[in-house]
Each structure stands twice: as structure tokens, then as C-alpha cells.
């Protein structure tokens, strides 16, 4: 049979274990951070030679979406293909597909972006 002292000790340990999980912390206001993607018109990549010709894939239209054409990406040594993908349509905006532009110092990549209008 357990002694009174043992019962008191077990009870004290049990109450302590139960009470340790009952911590109430007051609610504090937390800052809300809204991150918006940064859209840049030009990606600062200068390639020494023109990109290979890109064949635009013919895809079946999909309601509410637009097919963003694939393009060639310069990796510092050669061009690598980036496949096209679906973009959710944005009312009031139009999509400008990625494309390369020749300038005096080489070829510059213009990223695919949404523009108003």
C-alpha cells in the first residue's frame, strides 16, 4: 500500500505536469507583410551571340489562362531552353512575352511581364 507521503508526491508531480501546459500568452499585434513580386522589363543578361530561333508551340486555348511562350536563356556559356507555361489571365493587363533585343554591347533578354492596358 502506498504511504500518504508517496500519494502526496505523485499528486504534486501530476498537478505540476498539468499546470506546466496551461500557459496563456496575451495576443500581440503582429506586423502584416505583403510581398509583391518585382517585375523587371529587362533581365541584366548580356549574351555575345544571338539566341537560336525559337519554335512557338501551338497549344489549345485554355479559358482564363494565357500560354507564355518558351525562350532561350543564356547561362554564361551557352543558351538553354526554358519551356513555355500557363499564366492565369489578369483582367486589365496584357502579357508581353520574353524576347531578346540586340544592343551595342550584345543581346539583352526582356523577361515576360504583365503590363497594364
C-alpha positions in Angstrom: 0.0 0.0 0.0 1.2 3.5 -0.8 2.0 5.8 2.1 0.5 9.2 2.4 3.8 10.8 1.6 4.0 8.8 -1.7 0.5 9.8 -2.7 1.2 13.4 -2.0 4.4 13.3 -4.0 2.6 11.7 -7.0 -0.2 14.2 -6.8 2.3 17.1 -6.7 4.1 15.8 -9.8 0.8 15.3 -11.6 -0.5 18.7 -10.8 2.9 20.3 -11.8 2.8 18.4 -15.1 -0.7 19.5 -15.9 -0.1 23.1 -14.9 3.0 23.5 -17.0 1.0 23.1 -20.2 -1.5 25.8 -19.2 0.4 28.9 -20.1 -1.7 31.7 -21.6 0.1 34.3 -23.6 -1.6 37.5 -24.4 -2.2 38.2 -28.1 0.2 40.7 -29.5 -0.3 42.6 -32.7 1.9 41.1 -35.5 3.0 43.1 -38.5 1.5 42.1 -41.8 4.0 41.8 -44.6 2.6 41.7 -48.1 5.3 40.8 -50.6 4.6 41.8 -54.2 6.7 40.4 -57.0 9.0 42.8 -58.6 8.6 42.8 -62.4 11.5 44.0 -64.4 11.3 44.7 -68.1 14.9 43.7 -68.8 16.9 40.9 -67.2 20.5 42.0 -67.0 22.0 39.3 -69.1 24.2 40.1 -72.0 24.9 37.3 -74.4 27.6 37.7 -77.0 25.7 36.0 -79.9 22.0 35.9 -80.9 19.8 33.2 -79.5 18.8 30.3 -81.7 15.5 30.6 -83.4 12.6 29.5 -81.1 9.7 27.5 -82.5 6.5 28.6 -80.8 4.4 25.7 -79.7 0.8 25.6 -80.8 -1.3 24.9 -77.7 -5.1 24.5 -77.3 -6.5 27.7 -75.7 -7.5 27.3 -72.0 -10.2 29.5 -70.6 -8.9 32.0 -68.0 -5.2 31.4 -69.0 -2.6 32.5 -71.5 0.2 30.5 -72.8 3.6 32.2 -72.1 6.0 31.3 -74.9 9.2 29.5 -74.2 12.5 31.2 -74.8 16.3 30.8 -74.7 18.1 31.7 -71.5 21.8 32.5 -71.5 23.7 30.6 -68.8 27.0 32.4 -69.2 28.4 29.9 -71.8 25.5 28.9 -74.0 21.8 29.1 -74.5 19.4 26.8 -72.5 15.8 26.3 -73.4 13.1 27.4 -71.0 9.8 25.8 -71.8 6.5 27.7 -72.1 3.9 27.7 -69.3 0.4 28.8 -68.5 -0.2 32.2 -66.9 -3.5 33.0 -65.2 -5.2 35.8 -67.2 -5.1 39.2 -65.4 -8.1 41.5 -66.4 -6.9 44.9 -67.4 -3.4 43.7 -68.3 -1.7 42.2 -71.4 1.2 39.8 -71.4 4.5 40.7 -73.1 6.3 37.5 -74.0 10.0 37.1 -73.2 12.3 38.3 -76.1 15.8 39.2 -76.9 16.9 42.6 -78.1 20.2 43.5 -79.8 22.1 46.5 -78.4 25.7 47.8 -78.8 27.1 45.5 -76.1 25.3 42.3 -77.1 21.9 40.7 -76.7 19.6 41.6 -73.8 16.8 39.4 -72.5 13.4 41.1 -71.8 11.6 39.0 -69.3 7.9 38.0 -69.8 5.8 40.6 -67.9 2.2 41.8 -67.4 1.6 45.4 -68.4 -1.5 47.5 -67.9 -3.6 48.2 -70.9 
